[in-house]
Amino acid sequence: MHELGEELFEAFNRLSSSRGYGMGGALPVTIESMAAYCHLFEITDLDERAQFIRVIQQLDHTYIEYQHNQSASGSKSEVVQ
């Protein structure tokens, strides 16, 4: 994996551990968490921050969609049994 990809994946994993969960499953990583991460890791350039947030939100959307699909397929098979 490319070094930048590894850094973004690591950032997503760190941020993902701070997410909340509701009755519908995983909630999105908050903008506040992403901003705090940028501050902590000194991502100060506004364009870099914007790109970072876009990528994390895309990864997050994919993760939540995957979790939702897993949950939906699991509950369907439970009903069928």
C-alpha distance (Angstrom), angle and dihedral (degrees) to the residues before:
residue distance angle dihedral
M1 . . .
H2 3.79 . .
E3 3.82 114.2 .
L4 3.82 93.0 -116.1
G5 3.80 90.1 49.6
E6 3.79 90.3 51.6
E7 3.81 91.3 50.2
L8 3.80 92.3 49.7
F9 3.80 92.0 46.5
E10 3.81 90.1 50.3
A11 3.80 90.3 48.3
F12 3.81 90.6 50.2
N13 3.80 91.4 50.2
R14 3.79 91.6 50.0
L15 3.79 92.5 47.3
S16 3.79 92.3 43.7
S17 3.78 90.6 60.2
S18 3.81 88.8 61.7
R19 3.82 95.7 53.3
G20 3.76 123.0 115.3
Y21 3.78 126.6 -126.4
G22 3.77 128.5 -141.2
M23 3.77 135.6 -179.0
G24 3.80 89.2 -76.6
G25 3.79 93.2 52.2
A26 3.78 131.2 -109.5
L27 3.79 118.4 20.1
P28 3.81 121.9 -146.5
V29 3.79 120.0 -88.2
T30 3.79 105.3 -99.9
I31 3.79 125.6 -115.1
E32 3.80 86.7 -125.8
S33 3.81 90.5 59.3
M34 3.79 91.0 49.0
A35 3.82 91.6 47.9
A36 3.80 90.3 49.6
Y37 3.81 89.9 50.1
C38 3.82 90.4 51.1
H39 3.79 90.2 50.3
L40 3.80 93.8 46.6
F41 3.80 93.7 48.5
E42 3.82 93.1 39.5
I43 3.79 98.5 -116.7
T44 3.80 93.7 161.2
D45 3.81 104.5 154.7
L46 3.81 107.7 100.7
D47 3.80 93.7 -142.0
E48 3.81 91.1 50.5
R49 3.81 90.4 48.5
A50 3.79 91.4 50.1
Q51 3.80 91.8 49.3
F52 3.81 91.1 45.6
I53 3.81 91.4 52.3
R54 3.82 92.3 46.9
V55 3.80 92.6 51.5
I56 3.82 94.1 44.9
Q57 3.81 90.6 48.4
Q58 3.82 90.6 50.6
L59 3.80 91.5 49.7
D60 3.80 89.7 45.4
H61 3.79 92.9 50.7
T62 3.81 90.3 51.1
Y63 3.82 91.3 47.7
I64 3.80 93.8 49.6
E65 3.81 91.8 45.8
Y66 3.81 90.3 50.5
Q67 3.82 92.1 48.4
H68 3.81 90.8 48.0
N69 3.82 91.5 50.3
Q70 3.81 91.3 48.1
S71 3.79 90.6 49.8
A72 3.80 93.1 46.3
S73 3.80 93.8 49.4
G74 3.82 90.8 46.4
S75 3.79 93.6 51.5
K76 3.83 91.9 46.6
S77 3.79 92.0 54.1
E78 3.81 90.4 48.2
V79 3.80 90.7 54.1
V80 3.82 92.5 48.2
Q81 3.80 93.3 51.2
